[in-house]
Amino acid sequence: MKNILQNAKNTCKLCAIYSNPEETDRFAVGYVEYCDENLVILRAFDFYGSADGFVCLEMDSIINVETDSKYLNAMELLIDKTVSHKKFVDFSQQQSISSVLEFACQQQCICAISLCESQRDDVVGFVASVTADTAQFNVVDSYGQRNGTCVVNVMDVSSVSVLTMDTTRLEKLYSISN
């Protein structure tokens, strides 16, 4: 998988990444921003071709990578090229789940994480702090309201989504109500 994803990164090729063996019809579409033996960071786009933040996945969780399909060719037509190839975030340096969480903490933006390859948004909120072992979140509910704090083991985080439409929606609700 790493070689396919690295090639997609080097050629700016749109790809679909499947990571849920229980729901093989669900996938993330985007351009690979970063790729190593352990991690891939995808600049994601939604069904309509609109930018949908960044998805960070562990390489071990990826079950399929698709390129050059009719669906992806149609998506290429929908994606605004002036936006899709801009560098919003520099992922050129060595990355890890911790570094993506630190980015979310520094930017003070809401992120969603999956734990233990659950394929769900197990924790959604602002990253309050990140250490070598743990990340603390100020949890936000689906209405943009504070909903306590949560500390997770960084090693249990299997994916991170940041600057997505869903998390941006929650940030708007949060800023209105707080």
MITI-438699 format. One record per residue (C-alpha): residue number from 1; x, y, z. Coordinates in Angstrom, 2 decimals. Example, Ala and Ser with C-alpha at 12.3 -4.5 7.8 and 13.67 -1.06 7.14 Angstrom:
BEGIN
<site num="1" xx="12.30" yy="-4.50" zz="7.80"/>
<site num="2" xx="13.67" yy="-1.06" zz="7.14"/>
This chain:
BEGIN
<site num="1" xx="0.00" yy="0.00" zz="0.00"/>
<site num="2" xx="2.80" yy="2.38" zz="0.88"/>
<site num="3" xx="4.25" yy="2.29" zz="-2.65"/>
<site num="4" xx="0.86" yy="2.96" zz="-4.26"/>
<site num="5" xx="0.20" yy="5.84" zz="-1.88"/>
<site num="6" xx="3.70" yy="7.25" zz="-2.31"/>
<site num="7" xx="3.22" yy="7.15" zz="-6.09"/>
<site num="8" xx="-0.15" yy="8.91" zz="-5.73"/>
<site num="9" xx="1.57" yy="11.59" zz="-3.64"/>
<site num="10" xx="4.43" yy="12.06" zz="-6.11"/>
<site num="11" xx="2.08" yy="12.31" zz="-9.11"/>
<site num="12" xx="-0.68" yy="14.30" zz="-7.35"/>
<site num="13" xx="-3.10" yy="11.50" zz="-8.23"/>
<site num="14" xx="-6.52" yy="11.46" zz="-6.62"/>
<site num="15" xx="-7.18" yy="8.24" zz="-4.72"/>
<site num="16" xx="-9.82" yy="6.54" zz="-2.62"/>
<site num="17" xx="-8.68" yy="4.89" zz="0.60"/>
<site num="18" xx="-10.75" yy="2.15" zz="2.18"/>
<site num="19" xx="-10.09" yy="1.37" zz="5.83"/>
<site num="20" xx="-13.24" yy="-0.22" zz="7.19"/>
<site num="21" xx="-13.58" yy="-3.98" zz="6.55"/>
<site num="22" xx="-17.12" yy="-3.88" zz="8.00"/>
<site num="23" xx="-18.33" yy="-1.20" zz="5.56"/>
<site num="24" xx="-16.39" yy="-1.67" zz="2.33"/>
<site num="25" xx="-18.57" yy="0.87" zz="0.52"/>
<site num="26" xx="-17.18" yy="3.71" zz="2.69"/>
<site num="27" xx="-13.93" yy="5.42" zz="1.80"/>
<site num="28" xx="-12.05" yy="8.71" zz="1.88"/>
<site num="29" xx="-11.18" yy="10.52" zz="-1.36"/>
<site num="30" xx="-8.30" yy="12.92" zz="-1.68"/>
<site num="31" xx="-4.69" yy="13.70" zz="-2.41"/>
<site num="32" xx="-1.92" yy="12.12" zz="-0.35"/>
<site num="33" xx="-0.09" yy="14.87" zz="1.55"/>
<site num="34" xx="2.19" yy="12.60" zz="3.57"/>
<site num="35" xx="3.07" yy="8.93" zz="3.52"/>
<site num="36" xx="5.53" yy="6.71" zz="5.38"/>
<site num="37" xx="5.61" yy="3.10" zz="6.60"/>
<site num="38" xx="3.20" yy="3.87" zz="9.44"/>
<site num="39" xx="0.98" yy="6.76" zz="8.42"/>
<site num="40" xx="-0.83" yy="8.44" zz="5.55"/>
<site num="41" xx="-2.34" yy="11.93" zz="5.59"/>
<site num="42" xx="-4.96" yy="12.60" zz="2.96"/>
<site num="43" xx="-6.29" yy="16.03" zz="1.94"/>
<site num="44" xx="-9.91" yy="14.92" zz="1.67"/>
<site num="45" xx="-12.82" yy="16.01" zz="-0.52"/>
<site num="46" xx="-16.51" yy="15.30" zz="-0.12"/>
<site num="47" xx="-18.93" yy="13.79" zz="-2.65"/>
<site num="48" xx="-19.44" yy="17.23" zz="-4.23"/>
<site num="49" xx="-15.73" yy="17.97" zz="-4.68"/>
<site num="50" xx="-15.52" yy="20.43" zz="-1.78"/>
<site num="51" xx="-12.46" yy="20.41" zz="0.47"/>
<site num="52" xx="-13.16" yy="18.33" zz="3.57"/>
<site num="53" xx="-10.08" yy="18.71" zz="5.74"/>
<site num="54" xx="-7.39" yy="16.16" zz="6.46"/>
<site num="55" xx="-7.66" yy="12.50" zz="7.38"/>
<site num="56" xx="-4.74" yy="10.80" zz="9.10"/>
<site num="57" xx="-4.77" yy="6.99" zz="8.99"/>
<site num="58" xx="-2.44" yy="4.29" zz="10.22"/>
<site num="59" xx="-1.02" yy="2.38" zz="7.26"/>
<site num="60" xx="-2.03" yy="-0.95" zz="8.88"/>
<site num="61" xx="-5.71" yy="0.07" zz="8.82"/>
<site num="62" xx="-5.85" yy="0.53" zz="5.03"/>
<site num="63" xx="-7.46" yy="-2.38" zz="3.22"/>
<site num="64" xx="-7.72" yy="-1.01" zz="-0.34"/>
<site num="65" xx="-6.47" yy="1.93" zz="-2.41"/>
<site num="66" xx="-8.26" yy="2.86" zz="-5.62"/>
<site num="67" xx="-6.95" yy="5.11" zz="-8.40"/>
<site num="68" xx="-8.04" yy="5.95" zz="-11.96"/>
<site num="69" xx="-11.65" yy="4.79" zz="-11.56"/>
<site num="70" xx="-14.65" yy="6.40" zz="-13.27"/>
<site num="71" xx="-15.76" yy="7.73" zz="-9.88"/>
<site num="72" xx="-12.39" yy="9.36" zz="-9.22"/>
<site num="73" xx="-12.29" yy="10.77" zz="-12.75"/>
<site num="74" xx="-15.69" yy="12.38" zz="-12.08"/>
<site num="75" xx="-14.42" yy="13.69" zz="-8.74"/>
<site num="76" xx="-11.42" yy="15.25" zz="-10.53"/>
<site num="77" xx="-13.89" yy="17.28" zz="-12.60"/>
<site num="78" xx="-15.70" yy="18.48" zz="-9.47"/>
<site num="79" xx="-12.64" yy="19.43" zz="-7.42"/>
<site num="80" xx="-11.53" yy="23.04" zz="-7.78"/>
<site num="81" xx="-7.89" yy="22.71" zz="-8.88"/>
<site num="82" xx="-7.01" yy="26.18" zz="-7.59"/>
<site num="83" xx="-7.92" yy="24.98" zz="-4.11"/>
<site num="84" xx="-6.93" yy="21.31" zz="-4.31"/>
<site num="85" xx="-3.23" yy="21.88" zz="-4.99"/>
<site num="86" xx="-2.64" yy="24.70" zz="-2.50"/>
<site num="87" xx="-0.53" yy="23.82" zz="0.51"/>
<site num="88" xx="-2.59" yy="24.76" zz="3.56"/>
<site num="89" xx="-0.54" yy="22.69" zz="5.97"/>
<site num="90" xx="3.08" yy="21.64" zz="5.61"/>
<site num="91" xx="3.29" yy="17.88" zz="5.99"/>
<site num="92" xx="6.80" yy="17.62" zz="4.52"/>
<site num="93" xx="8.43" yy="16.75" zz="7.85"/>
<site num="94" xx="8.21" yy="13.42" zz="9.68"/>
<site num="95" xx="4.65" yy="12.96" zz="10.91"/>
<site num="96" xx="2.92" yy="10.87" zz="13.53"/>
<site num="97" xx="-0.50" yy="10.70" zz="15.14"/>
<site num="98" xx="0.96" yy="12.85" zz="17.93"/>
<site num="99" xx="2.16" yy="15.53" zz="15.51"/>
<site num="100" xx="-1.28" yy="15.75" zz="13.88"/>
<site num="101" xx="-2.87" yy="16.07" zz="17.33"/>
<site num="102" xx="-0.29" yy="18.76" zz="18.22"/>
<site num="103" xx="-1.23" yy="20.59" zz="15.00"/>
<site num="104" xx="-4.92" yy="20.52" zz="16.03"/>
<site num="105" xx="-3.93" yy="21.76" zz="19.50"/>
<site num="106" xx="-1.84" yy="24.64" zz="18.12"/>
<site num="107" xx="-4.53" yy="25.65" zz="15.63"/>
<site num="108" xx="-7.23" yy="25.35" zz="18.32"/>
<site num="109" xx="-9.50" yy="23.46" zz="15.98"/>
<site num="110" xx="-11.84" yy="20.59" zz="16.72"/>
<site num="111" xx="-10.74" yy="17.15" zz="15.61"/>
<site num="112" xx="-12.36" yy="13.74" zz="15.60"/>
<site num="113" xx="-10.44" yy="10.60" zz="16.51"/>
<site num="114" xx="-11.07" yy="6.89" zz="16.19"/>
<site num="115" xx="-9.71" yy="4.61" zz="18.86"/>
<site num="116" xx="-8.50" yy="1.04" zz="18.40"/>
<site num="117" xx="-9.56" yy="0.99" zz="14.72"/>
<site num="118" xx="-13.24" yy="1.44" zz="15.69"/>
<site num="119" xx="-14.03" yy="3.35" zz="12.45"/>
<site num="120" xx="-16.17" yy="5.75" zz="14.54"/>
<site num="121" xx="-15.59" yy="9.22" zz="15.89"/>
<site num="122" xx="-14.93" yy="8.03" zz="19.43"/>
<site num="123" xx="-13.77" yy="11.44" zz="20.72"/>
<site num="124" xx="-14.61" yy="14.82" zz="19.18"/>
<site num="125" xx="-13.30" yy="18.05" zz="20.60"/>
<site num="126" xx="-10.46" yy="20.49" zz="21.06"/>
<site num="127" xx="-7.07" yy="18.97" zz="21.84"/>
<site num="128" xx="-6.06" yy="20.55" zz="25.15"/>
<site num="129" xx="-2.64" yy="18.89" zz="25.44"/>
<site num="130" xx="-0.47" yy="16.17" zz="23.95"/>
<site num="131" xx="2.33" yy="14.29" zz="25.69"/>
<site num="132" xx="4.42" yy="11.37" zz="24.48"/>
<site num="133" xx="1.78" yy="8.97" zz="25.83"/>
<site num="134" xx="-1.56" yy="10.78" zz="26.13"/>
<site num="135" xx="-3.79" yy="13.41" zz="24.57"/>
<site num="136" xx="-6.36" yy="15.37" zz="26.55"/>
<site num="137" xx="-9.49" yy="16.63" zz="24.83"/>
<site num="138" xx="-12.10" yy="19.20" zz="25.74"/>
<site num="139" xx="-14.99" yy="17.20" zz="24.33"/>
<site num="140" xx="-17.69" yy="18.88" zz="22.25"/>
<site num="141" xx="-21.08" yy="17.26" zz="21.58"/>
<site num="142" xx="-23.02" yy="17.29" zz="18.30"/>
<site num="143" xx="-24.57" yy="20.65" zz="19.23"/>
<site num="144" xx="-21.24" yy="22.40" zz="19.73"/>
<site num="145" xx="-21.60" yy="22.36" zz="23.51"/>
<site num="146" xx="-18.85" yy="21.43" zz="25.95"/>
<site num="147" xx="-19.23" yy="17.89" zz="27.16"/>
<site num="148" xx="-16.42" yy="17.26" zz="29.64"/>
<site num="149" xx="-12.83" yy="16.18" zz="29.18"/>
<site num="150" xx="-11.28" yy="12.97" zz="27.99"/>
<site num="151" xx="-7.74" yy="11.61" zz="28.13"/>
<site num="152" xx="-6.72" yy="8.93" zz="25.62"/>
<site num="153" xx="-3.61" yy="6.88" zz="25.09"/>
<site num="154" xx="-2.01" yy="8.18" zz="21.87"/>
<site num="155" xx="-1.07" yy="4.60" zz="20.91"/>
<site num="156" xx="-4.80" yy="3.75" zz="20.79"/>
<site num="157" xx="-5.60" yy="6.51" zz="18.26"/>
<site num="158" xx="-6.04" yy="4.90" zz="14.84"/>
<site num="159" xx="-7.25" yy="7.94" zz="12.85"/>
<site num="160" xx="-7.55" yy="11.70" zz="13.18"/>
<site num="161" xx="-9.78" yy="14.01" zz="11.12"/>
<site num="162" xx="-9.19" yy="17.75" zz="11.30"/>
<site num="163" xx="-10.53" yy="20.80" zz="9.43"/>
<site num="164" xx="-13.37" yy="18.71" zz="7.97"/>
<site num="165" xx="-16.84" yy="20.05" zz="7.22"/>
<site num="166" xx="-18.18" yy="18.21" zz="10.27"/>
<site num="167" xx="-15.55" yy="19.57" zz="12.67"/>
<site num="168" xx="-15.82" yy="23.06" zz="11.16"/>
<site num="169" xx="-19.60" yy="22.93" zz="11.71"/>
<site num="170" xx="-19.02" yy="22.09" zz="15.38"/>
<site num="171" xx="-16.49" yy="24.92" zz="15.70"/>
<site num="172" xx="-19.11" yy="27.37" zz="14.39"/>
<site num="173" xx="-21.74" yy="26.07" zz="16.82"/>
<site num="174" xx="-19.20" yy="26.19" zz="19.65"/>
<site num="175" xx="-18.18" yy="29.79" zz="18.91"/>
<site num="176" xx="-21.83" yy="30.92" zz="18.77"/>
<site num="177" xx="-22.76" yy="29.28" zz="22.07"/>
<site num="178" xx="-19.61" yy="30.12" zz="24.07"/>
